[in-house]
Amino acid sequence: MGEMLRPSTANRRFVILLTSVLMVISCSLAQPTSRPSPTSTIIVPSEDQGSEYYPVRYYHGRYNVSVEPPLGWEVEEMDGSTTLATMVDPRNGATITLSQIDTSGVRSAEEVNKRFLVEWLGKSGFDLLFDESYSAQDFASGWRRAGRVVHSGETEPQPERWTLISVLKGDLAYHLALLASESIYDDVSDAFELVASSLQIDPTGPIEVRREAALYLSSGEPVTLDPALTHYGADGIIGDLYSGLVALDPQLRVRMSLAEHWEVTDGGTCYTFHLHPQARFHNGRPVTASDVLFSWERAAHPETSSETVLLYMGDIVGLEEYHDGRAESIAGVEVLDEHTLRVCIKAAVPYFLAKLTYPVAWVVDRYNVSLPNWESHPNGTGPFRHLQHLEEEIFILERNPWYYGELPWLEHVVYLIYAGYTQRLYENGEVDLAGLTRDQLDRAADPEDGLFGTVFTETGLCTYYVTFNTALPPFDDPDVRRAFVHAVDRERYVEAITNSEAAVGRGVLPPGMPGYSDEVAPPAYDPDLARELLAGSPYYDGSQEPPPIVWTLPTSGGSYSPAAAFLVDTWEEILGVTITVEGIDWDSYHDQIDAGIYGQLLKEGWCADYPDPENFLDVLFHSGSAQNHAYYNNPDYDALVEQARVESDIERRLVLYQEAEQLLLDDAPALFLNHSRPRYGVWKPYVKGYIPSPIGVPQHVAMWIER
């Protein structure tokens, strides 16, 4: 098993496509000055939108059937094989039911409709108002009946109106049934007709797309595509589907996204965002400032249980109170008009906009997220939209015709899920990107080799370290922590574990991060000093039995990583301590760590989400941070990082972070082992427009195929 990477935000990214050294081996990776125009395969909608109705589609989680429920209706998915879902208007109780029945050889839609009607309403007690054939696209035949019914047994029976539409597809019949009181029937019947006309049976195999205009990638099944819950960064599927007010470009500059421009007032504590007037969701509905507010309130709501919202949006006035259930709204967010949003933060911090580039601050559609299974078929605002998702098989995205920026040149982005070994897929031409090892670089330069392509190198803004739980003995004693740090030869560790490819860890900030300094003095490898420090601790001076030391690690098959083995052997040999490894399966590991259930040692990693030292020094080791797994608590350290948060002078701010980092190294709540090693990859020669970046950012919107 590889090393455990504890990502930024608690991200749980185990492999990050990041880079601080923008080394491009092939010049064709660079962005050219001109690119081909998007093809006209996908029609761009007219400026004249006509109807104000923009439905969202509900996809059943088990069967390949979908409909567009009326907006605002509550949809409940059923477990049975007959009734698939119910749609209820919460204002008046009107109900639409979607059912699926095996026709058992009955080929007549009229007969199928009649049989279902009798089972639904009973053999008597209803009147027919019309009885006629029904035509539905993509269905063999259909039938519609409607009438009135009075349910018996009621004290004061109230007549109700009903409509039943049945359509046939293969050996299955699909029924949409509406039941509503007489007084509201006319108000909901049009909505029912729209639902019926939207009914479709989705293909069970992958949809064919033009290979010459599609980017093919290998992927695992996303754990979640909910921006409020994801622990991954802005690249990949989630970055294709969604967007926020701002984004990072490959050079890590904050750029406009849904926000066309903004002003900063009140001494840097209030931002007024003006939305792009053409910003729309994937179904064409215009994005408003109220949608941004809804998305942020949803992310911060206690029931959402976002693990990242406080970390990235906690600077907003009132958000923490709303998150804790102490307020009914976020005081610092105000909708000024349809396209204008005012956001006030607690103090003027220079990294606020950069934090908003993280997915938790992105915009979701309120109607979409209310539906079952919405994550597999999201209605976002990103450059690509959902076309097909077959779980654990394929995820196909198509160019978003409503995209408010420059239209993507790629027609489709196709993610092959669990399709096999990525390099084999690349060599077979099934995907367009593969990772390389250093010794495969020569192969990628050979036109006769299956790995031939455009090579790139990326080095991430990541730091890997061992956390000492300062809340538990013996690591509540700083001398014990220092002893464990001085006992490790970090250069030998990097040589043995990373084949000398990674940079030796000097501190928490990785090379390339603003604030990284060679003037920070890391602890030296000194076994004699390590033994002296340990012997001076009351835990190891012979006056008592030393406390047990438990290292909590994710394990597979009862084994743990070479990195952990190296460190355990080192500490036991040099310090004479005994370390017990507590293995936890990957499925529950992170939940247990987040709950604070672990021993005295953790192996962690952190990769930058935005280019600011606050993302490391403050997020990981401030006493109030949820990511402070060391439970490190030093008022002097807290004061330094708190002062640096609001310091407007850049040079002074970086000096404060340097002082904080040195104090952290001296207190030793963690052993900083190494920073990112280079990552090598290869694109097919016909893939253009990729720019290596030190942080994962959405890039598919600016890429194209050139054959």
C-alpha positions in Angstrom: 0.0 0.0 0.0 1.2 3.5 -0.8 1.7 6.3 1.7 -1.4 7.9 3.2 -2.0 11.3 1.8 -4.1 13.6 4.0 -5.2 16.1 1.5 -5.9 19.8 2.0 -9.5 20.2 3.2 -9.3 16.7 4.5 -9.4 16.1 0.8 -8.4 12.5 0.8 -6.6 12.8 -2.5 -4.0 10.0 -2.7 -2.6 11.1 -6.0 -2.6 14.8 -6.9 -1.8 16.3 -10.3 0.0 19.3 -9.0 3.1 21.2 -10.0 5.4 23.8 -8.6 8.1 23.4 -11.2 6.4 24.1 -14.5 8.8 21.9 -16.5 7.5 21.1 -20.0 9.4 18.4 -21.8 7.5 18.9 -25.0 6.8 22.4 -26.2 3.5 21.4 -27.7 2.0 21.4 -24.2 2.2 25.2 -24.2 -0.9 27.2 -24.9 -0.8 28.5 -28.5 -2.0 31.9 -29.5 -4.8 30.5 -31.6 -7.1 27.5 -31.5 -9.7 26.0 -33.8 -13.3 27.2 -33.3 -15.7 24.7 -31.8 -17.5 22.5 -34.3 -21.2 23.1 -34.8 -22.2 19.6 -33.7 -24.0 21.1 -30.7 -26.3 23.9 -31.3 -25.9 27.0 -29.2 -29.3 28.2 -27.9 -30.8 31.4 -29.1 -30.7 34.5 -27.0 -34.5 34.6 -27.1 -35.3 32.0 -24.4 -39.1 32.0 -24.8 -40.6 30.0 -21.9 -39.4 30.6 -18.4 -39.8 26.8 -17.6 -36.5 25.0 -17.3 -37.1 21.5 -16.0 -34.6 19.2 -14.5 -34.5 15.4 -15.1 -34.9 12.8 -12.5 -33.2 9.4 -13.2 -34.3 6.4 -11.3 -31.4 4.8 -9.4 -32.1 1.2 -10.4 -34.0 1.2 -13.7 -33.1 3.1 -16.9 -36.1 5.4 -16.9 -36.2 9.1 -16.3 -38.7 12.0 -16.3 -38.8 15.7 -15.7 -40.9 16.3 -12.5 -42.7 19.7 -12.1 -40.4 22.2 -10.4 -40.8 22.3 -6.7 -42.6 18.9 -6.4 -41.2 16.4 -3.9 -39.9 13.2 -5.5 -39.6 10.0 -3.6 -38.0 7.0 -5.1 -39.6 3.6 -4.2 -37.8 0.4 -3.6 -40.4 -1.9 -5.3 -40.2 -3.1 -8.8 -43.7 -1.8 -9.7 -44.1 1.7 -8.3 -40.8 3.5 -9.2 -41.5 7.0 -7.8 -44.1 9.4 -6.5 -44.1 13.1 -7.2 -46.2 15.2 -4.8 -47.0 18.9 -5.0 -46.4 20.1 -1.4 -48.8 23.0 -1.9 -51.9 21.0 -2.5 -51.1 17.3 -2.3 -51.6 16.5 -6.0 -49.7 13.2 -6.7 -48.1 11.8 -9.8 -47.0 8.1 -9.7 -44.5 6.5 -12.0 -44.9 2.7 -12.4 -43.3 -0.1 -14.4 -45.1 -3.3 -15.2 -44.1 -6.4 -17.1 -46.7 -6.7 -19.8 -46.7 -10.6 -19.6 -47.3 -10.9 -23.4 -50.0 -8.3 -23.6 -49.2 -6.1 -26.6 -52.1 -3.7 -26.4 -51.5 -0.4 -24.7 -55.3 -0.1 -24.2 -55.5 -3.4 -22.4 -52.4 -2.7 -20.3 -53.8 0.7 -19.3 -57.2 -0.8 -18.3 -55.6 -3.5 -16.2 -53.5 -1.0 -14.3 -56.5 1.3 -13.8 -58.5 -1.4 -12.2 -55.7 -2.3 -9.8 -55.1 1.4 -9.0 -58.7 2.6 -8.4 -60.6 -0.6 -8.0 -63.2 -2.3 -10.1 -65.9 0.2 -9.6 -66.4 3.7 -8.3 -64.8 5.7 -11.1 -66.2 7.5 -14.1 -64.5 7.8 -17.5 -64.3 11.3 -19.1 -62.2 10.2 -22.0 -60.6 7.0 -23.3 -58.2 7.4 -26.2 -54.9 6.4 -27.8 -51.8 8.3 -26.8 -48.7 9.0 -28.9 -45.4 9.2 -27.2 -42.0 9.6 -28.8 -39.8 6.4 -28.7 -42.6 4.2 -27.5 -44.4 1.6 -29.5 -47.9 2.6 -28.4 -49.8 4.3 -25.7 -53.2 4.9 -24.1 -54.8 7.6 -22.0 -57.8 7.5 -19.8 -59.1 10.1 -17.4 -62.1 10.6 -15.2 -63.5 11.1 -11.6 -63.4 8.9 -8.6 -65.1 9.0 -5.2 -63.4 6.9 -2.5 -65.9 5.0 -0.3 -65.8 4.8 3.4 -65.2 8.6 3.9 -67.5 10.6 6.1 -67.7 13.3 3.5 -66.5 11.9 0.3 -64.6 14.3 -1.9 -64.5 13.6 -5.6 -61.1 13.5 -7.2 -59.9 13.8 -10.8 -57.5 11.3 -12.3 -55.5 10.7 -15.5 -53.6 7.6 -16.4 -51.2 7.4 -19.3 -49.6 4.0 -20.3 -46.9 3.4 -22.9 -45.2 0.3 -24.1 -41.5 -0.3 -24.6 -40.4 -3.9 -25.4 -41.9 -6.2 -22.7 -42.5 -3.4 -20.2 -45.3 -0.9 -19.7 -44.8 2.4 -18.0 -47.6 4.2 -16.3 -47.9 7.8 -15.2 -50.9 8.4 -13.0 -52.2 11.7 -11.7 -54.6 12.0 -8.7 -55.8 15.4 -7.5 -58.8 17.0 -6.0 -61.5 18.4 -8.3 -60.6 22.0 -7.3 -56.9 21.9 -8.3 -57.0 19.4 -11.1 -57.0 22.0 -13.9 -54.0 23.7 -12.2 -51.8 20.6 -12.3 -53.0 18.8 -15.4 -50.7 20.8 -17.7 -47.8 19.9 -15.4 -48.8 16.2 -15.7 -48.8 16.4 -19.5 -45.3 17.8 -19.4 -44.1 15.0 -17.2 -45.7 12.4 -19.5 -44.1 13.9 -22.6 -40.7 13.9 -20.9 -40.7 10.2 -20.1 -37.8 8.4 -21.6 -36.0 5.1 -21.4 -32.3 5.6 -21.3 -29.8 3.3 -23.1 -28.1 0.7 -21.0 -24.9 0.7 -23.0 -22.5 3.5 -23.7 -23.7 6.3 -26.0 -21.5 6.6 -29.1 -19.6 9.9 -29.5 -17.2 11.2 -32.1 -13.8 9.8 -31.0 -12.0 12.5 -33.0 -13.6 15.3 -31.0 -13.7 13.7 -27.6 -11.1 13.4 -24.7 -11.0 10.0 -23.2 -9.7 9.5 -19.6 -9.4 6.7 -17.1 -11.2 7.2 -13.7 -12.6 5.5 -10.7 -16.2 5.9 -9.7 -16.6 9.3 -8.0 -17.2 9.0 -4.3 -19.5 12.0 -4.6 -20.2 14.7 -7.1 -21.7 17.0 -4.5 -19.5 20.1 -4.3 -20.4 20.6 -0.6 -19.2 17.1 0.3 -16.3 16.4 -2.1 -12.8 15.9 -0.7 -11.2 16.4 -4.1 -10.0 19.5 -5.8 -11.3 21.5 -8.8 -9.9 19.2 -11.5 -11.5 16.2 -13.0 -15.2 15.4 -13.4 -16.4 17.8 -10.7 -14.5 20.7 -12.3 -16.1 19.9 -15.7 -19.6 20.0 -14.3 -19.6 22.9 -11.8 -18.2 26.4 -11.4 -18.2 29.1 -8.7 -17.8 32.8 -8.6 -14.1 32.6 -9.2 -11.5 30.0 -10.3 -7.8 29.5 -10.4 -6.0 29.5 -13.7 -3.0 27.2 -14.3 -0.7 30.0 -13.1 -2.6 30.1 -9.8 -4.1 33.5 -10.4 -7.7 34.1 -9.3 -9.8 34.7 -12.4 -13.5 35.5 -13.1 -15.9 32.7 -13.5 -19.6 33.1 -12.6 -18.7 36.5 -11.3 -18.0 38.8 -14.2 -16.4 41.4 -11.9 -16.4 42.5 -8.3 -15.5 45.5 -6.0 -13.8 45.3 -2.6 -14.9 47.9 0.0 -15.0 48.6 3.7 -11.3 48.2 4.1 -11.2 44.8 2.3 -14.0 43.2 4.3 -16.8 43.4 1.8 -17.0 42.0 -1.7 -19.7 42.9 -4.2 -19.9 40.3 -6.9 -21.7 41.0 -10.2 -22.7 37.7 -12.0 -22.1 37.1 -15.6 -25.3 38.1 -17.4 -25.2 35.0 -19.6 -24.5 32.5 -16.8 -26.9 29.6 -16.9 -27.3 26.1 -15.6 -27.0 23.2 -17.9 -30.7 23.1 -18.6 -30.7 26.8 -19.6 -32.1 28.4 -16.4 -30.3 31.7 -15.7 -28.1 31.7 -12.6 -29.1 34.4 -10.1 -27.5 35.8 -6.9 -30.2 33.8 -5.0 -28.8 30.6 -6.5 -25.4 31.5 -5.0 -27.0 32.2 -1.6 -28.9 29.0 -1.8 -25.8 27.0 -2.6 -23.8 28.5 0.2 -26.6 28.1 2.8 -27.0 24.5 1.7 -23.3 23.8 2.0 -23.2 25.4 5.5 -26.5 23.9 6.7 -25.9 21.4 9.6 -27.9 18.7 7.8 -25.5 18.8 4.8 -22.6 17.8 7.1 -20.0 19.4 4.9 -16.5 18.8 6.3 -15.0 21.6 4.2 -17.4 24.5 4.5 -15.9 26.1 7.6 -12.4 25.7 6.4 -13.0 27.5 3.1 -16.0 29.7 3.9 -15.7 30.3 7.6 -14.4 33.8 7.0 -17.8 35.0 6.0 -19.7 36.9 8.7 -22.4 34.7 10.2 -21.6 31.5 8.3 -20.2 29.7 11.4 -23.3 30.6 13.4 -25.6 29.4 10.6 -23.5 26.2 10.4 -23.9 25.6 14.2 -27.6 26.2 14.1 -27.4 29.5 16.0 -28.7 31.6 13.2 -31.4 31.2 10.5 -29.4 32.8 7.8 -25.8 33.8 6.9 -25.6 37.4 8.1 -22.7 38.3 5.8 -24.3 37.4 2.5 -26.9 39.7 0.9 -28.7 39.5 -2.4 -28.8 43.0 -3.8 -30.6 42.2 -7.0 -30.9 39.3 -9.5 -27.2 39.5 -10.5 -25.5 41.2 -7.6 -24.3 39.6 -4.3 -22.6 41.4 -1.4 -20.4 39.2 0.9 -18.8 40.5 4.0 -16.0 38.7 5.9 -14.8 39.0 9.5 -11.4 40.6 8.6 -9.6 41.6 5.5 -7.7 38.5 4.6 -5.7 38.3 1.3 -6.7 34.7 0.5 -10.5 35.0 0.7 -11.1 34.9 -3.1 -8.6 32.0 -3.5 -10.6 30.0 -1.0 -13.8 30.5 -3.0 -12.2 28.5 -5.9 -12.7 25.3 -3.8 -15.8 23.2 -4.8 -17.7 23.8 -1.6 -18.3 27.4 -2.7 -19.6 26.4 -6.1 -23.2 26.8 -7.3 -25.8 24.0 -7.5 -29.3 24.0 -8.8 -31.9 24.0 -6.0 -34.3 22.0 -8.1 -31.7 19.4 -9.1 -30.3 18.8 -5.6 -33.8 18.0 -4.3 -34.2 15.0 -6.5 -33.1 11.4 -5.7 -29.8 10.3 -7.4 -29.1 13.9 -8.4 -25.3 13.6 -7.9 -25.1 11.1 -10.8 -26.9 13.5 -13.1 -26.0 17.0 -11.9 -27.4 20.2 -13.4 -24.3 22.4 -12.9 -22.9 25.5 -14.6 -19.6 24.2 -15.7 -18.2 23.9 -19.3 -19.5 20.4 -19.8 -22.8 18.7 -18.8 -24.0 15.2 -18.1 -24.9 13.1 -21.1 -24.7 9.6 -19.6 -23.5 7.9 -16.4 -23.4 4.1 -16.2 -22.2 3.4 -12.7 -18.7 1.8 -12.5 -18.6 1.8 -16.3 -18.6 5.2 -18.0 -19.3 8.9 -17.4 -19.9 10.9 -20.6 -20.0 14.7 -20.6 -21.0 16.8 -23.5 -20.2 20.4 -24.3 -22.4 22.8 -22.4 -24.2 24.9 -25.0 -25.2 27.4 -22.4 -21.7 28.0 -21.1 -21.2 31.6 -20.2 -17.5 31.6 -21.2 -15.9 30.7 -24.4 -17.4 27.5 -25.6 -15.3 24.4 -25.1 -13.7 23.0 -28.2 -14.0 19.4 -27.1 -17.4 18.0 -27.9 -17.2 15.4 -25.2 -15.1 14.3 -22.2 -15.4 10.6 -21.6 -14.4 9.0 -18.3 -13.9 5.2 -18.5 -14.5 3.9 -15.0 -12.6 1.0 -13.7 -11.7 0.0 -17.2 -8.4 -1.5 -16.4 -4.7 -0.6 -16.1 -4.3 3.0 -17.4 -1.1 2.4 -19.3 -2.6 -0.5 -21.2 -5.6 1.5 -22.1 -3.3 4.3 -23.3 -1.2 1.9 -25.4 -4.4 0.5 -26.9 -5.7 4.0 -27.8 -8.6 3.8 -25.4 -7.6 6.7 -23.3 -5.6 9.8 -24.0 -3.6 10.3 -20.8 -1.4 8.0 -18.8 1.1 8.3 -15.9 4.7 7.4 -16.4 7.6 6.3 -14.3 11.0 8.1 -14.7 12.4 5.1 -16.6 9.6 5.2 -19.1 10.3 8.7 -20.4 12.5 7.3 -23.2 9.6 5.0 -24.3 7.3 8.0 -24.6 9.8 9.7 -26.9 9.8 6.8 -29.3 7.2 7.1 -32.1 7.3 3.3 -32.5 6.4 2.7 -28.8 2.8 2.4 -27.5 3.6 5.0 -24.8 4.6 7.6 -27.4 3.1 11.1 -26.8 3.5 14.5 -25.3 5.3 14.2 -22.0 4.8 16.5 -19.1 6.3 16.8 -15.6 4.5 18.1 -12.6 5.7 18.6 -9.0 3.0 19.1 -6.5 2.8 21.6 -3.6 2.6 18.8 -1.1 4.2 18.0 2.2 4.2 14.5 3.8 4.7 14.1 7.5 4.1 12.1 10.7 1.7 13.7 13.2 2.4 13.3 16.9 -0.8 13.4 19.0 0.2 15.9 21.6 -2.9 15.2 23.6 -1.7 11.7 24.6 1.4 10.6 26.5 4.3 10.4 25.7 3.9 13.1 23.0 2.5 15.7 25.4 6.2 16.0 26.3 8.0 18.2 23.7 11.3 16.5 24.4 9.8 13.1 23.4 8.6 14.7 20.2 12.0 16.2 19.5 13.7 12.9 20.2 11.5 11.2 17.6 12.3 13.9 15.1 16.1 13.9 15.7 16.2 10.1 15.4 15.2 10.1 11.7 17.6 10.6 8.9 15.3 12.3 6.5 17.8 12.2 3.6 18.1 8.5 3.9 14.4 8.2 4.2 13.8 10.1 0.9 16.5 8.0 -0.8 14.9 4.7 0.4 11.2 5.6 0.0 11.2 7.9 -3.0 14.3 6.8 -4.8 15.7 10.3 -4.1 13.0 11.8 -6.3 11.3 13.9 -3.6 12.7 16.9 -1.8 13.8 16.4 1.8 11.3 18.0 4.1 12.6 21.2 5.7 9.3 22.3 7.1 5.6 22.3 6.5 5.7 24.7 3.5 6.7 22.9 0.2 9.1 24.5 -2.4 7.2 26.8 -4.7 4.7 27.9 -2.0 4.8 31.6 -1.2 6.6 31.9 2.2 8.9 28.9 1.6 12.3 29.9 3.0 15.8 28.4 3.1 16.3 30.4 6.3 14.1 28.1 8.3 16.3 25.7 10.3 15.0 22.2 10.3 16.0 19.8 13.1 19.2 17.9 12.3 19.6 14.1 12.3 21.3 13.4 15.7 20.8 10.0 17.2 22.8 10.8 20.3 20.7 14.0 21.0 17.6 12.0 20.3 18.5 9.4 23.0 19.5 12.1 25.4 16.2 14.0 25.0 14.2 10.8 25.5 16.1 9.8 28.6 15.4 13.2 30.1 11.6 12.7 29.8 9.8 11.6 32.9 8.2 8.9 30.8 11.6 7.3 30.1 13.8 8.2 33.1 13.1 4.8 34.7 10.6 6.1 37.2 7.6 4.5 35.5 6.6 2.1 32.8 6.7 4.0 29.4 3.2 4.5 27.9 2.4 2.3 24.9 2.7 4.0 21.5 0.1 3.2 18.9 0.5 4.1 15.2 -2.9 4.2 13.4 -2.5 3.3 9.8 -4.8 2.4 6.9 -3.9 -1.2 5.9 -4.7 -3.7 3.3 -4.3 -7.4 3.7 -2.6 -6.9 7.1 0.4 -5.1 5.7 1.4 -1.4 5.9 3.6 0.8 3.8 7.4 0.7 3.4 7.5 4.3 4.7 5.9 3.2 8.0 8.1 0.2 8.3 11.2 2.4 7.8 10.2 4.8 10.6 9.1 2.1 13.0 12.4 0.2 12.6 14.3 3.5 13.0 12.6 4.5 16.2 12.8 1.1 17.8 16.5 0.7 16.9 17.7 4.2 17.9 15.3 5.0 20.8 14.6 1.5 22.0 10.8 2.2 22.1 8.1 -0.3 21.1 5.5 0.8 18.6 2.3 -1.0 17.9 0.7 -0.6 14.5 -3.1 -0.4 14.5 -4.4 -1.2 11.1 -7.8 0.2 10.0 -9.4 -0.6 6.7 -9.6 2.2 4.1 -13.4 2.3 4.2 -13.6 3.5 7.8 -10.1 5.0 8.2 -10.9 8.7 7.4 -14.1 8.7 9.4 -12.3 7.4 12.4 -9.5 10.0 12.1 -12.1 12.8 11.6 -13.8 11.6 14.8 -10.5 11.8 16.7 -10.2 8.0 17.3 -6.6 7.2 16.7 -3.3 6.5 18.6 -0.3 8.8 19.1 1.1 8.6 15.5 -0.5 9.3 12.1 1.1 9.4 8.6 -0.3 12.3 6.7 0.1 14.5 3.6 -1.3 17.9 2.6 -1.4 19.4 -0.8 -2.2 23.0 -1.5 -5.7 24.1 -2.6 -4.7 27.7 -3.0 -1.2 29.4 -3.1 -1.0 30.9 0.4 1.0 29.7 3.4 -2.2 30.0 5.5 -3.4 26.8 3.7 -0.6 24.9 5.6 0.5 26.8 8.7 -2.9 28.0 9.8 -5.1 25.1 8.6 -3.0 22.3 9.9 -1.7 23.5 13.2 -3.8 26.4 14.6 -5.3 25.2 17.8 -8.8 25.9 16.5 -8.5 24.1 13.2 -10.4 20.8 12.6 -7.4 19.6 10.6 -5.1 19.9 13.6 -4.8 16.2 14.2 -1.7 16.8 16.4 -3.9 18.8 18.8 -1.1 21.3 18.9 -1.8 24.2 21.1 0.7 27.0 21.5 -0.7 30.5 22.1 2.4 32.1 20.7 2.0 30.1 17.4 -1.7 31.0 17.2 -0.9 34.6 17.7 1.6 34.6 14.8 -0.7 32.9 12.3 -3.7 35.0 13.4 -1.6 38.2 12.9 -0.4 36.9 9.5 -4.0 36.3 8.4 -4.8 40.0 8.3 -1.4 41.6 7.6 -1.7 43.7 4.5 2.1 44.1 4.0 3.2 41.1 1.9 6.8 41.0 3.1 5.8 41.4 6.8 3.2 38.7 6.4 5.7 36.2 5.0 8.1 37.0 7.8 5.3 36.2 10.3 4.7 32.9 8.7 8.4 32.2 8.7 8.5 32.8 12.4 5.5 30.6 12.9 7.1 27.8 10.9 10.3 28.0 12.9 8.3 27.8 16.2 6.5 24.8 14.8 9.7 23.0 14.0 11.1 23.8 17.4 8.0 22.5 19.2 7.9 19.4 16.9 4.2 18.4 16.8 5.1 16.7 13.5 8.0 15.2 11.7 8.2 16.7 8.2 9.6 14.0 6.0 9.5 15.1 2.3 7.7 17.2 -0.3 6.3 16.2 -3.6 8.2 14.1 -6.0 7.8 14.8 -9.7 4.9 13.2 -11.5 5.4 12.2 -15.1 2.6 11.8 -17.6 2.0 11.6 -21.3 -0.8 12.9 -23.5 -1.6 11.5 -27.0 0.1 13.7 -29.6 -3.2 14.9 -30.9 -4.3 16.3 -27.5 -3.5 20.0 -27.2 -3.9 22.9 -24.7 -2.8 21.2 -21.5 -0.8 23.5 -19.2 1.0 21.9 -16.2 0.0 23.7 -13.0 1.1 23.4 -9.3 -2.6 22.9 -8.2 -5.3 20.9 -9.9 -7.5 23.3 -11.8 -10.2 22.8 -14.5 -8.4 22.6 -17.9 -10.6 20.6 -20.2 -12.5 23.7 -21.2 -9.3 25.0 -23.0 -8.2 21.7 -24.5 -8.8 20.4 -28.0 -8.1 17.5 -30.4 -5.9 18.2 -33.4 -5.4 15.2 -35.7 
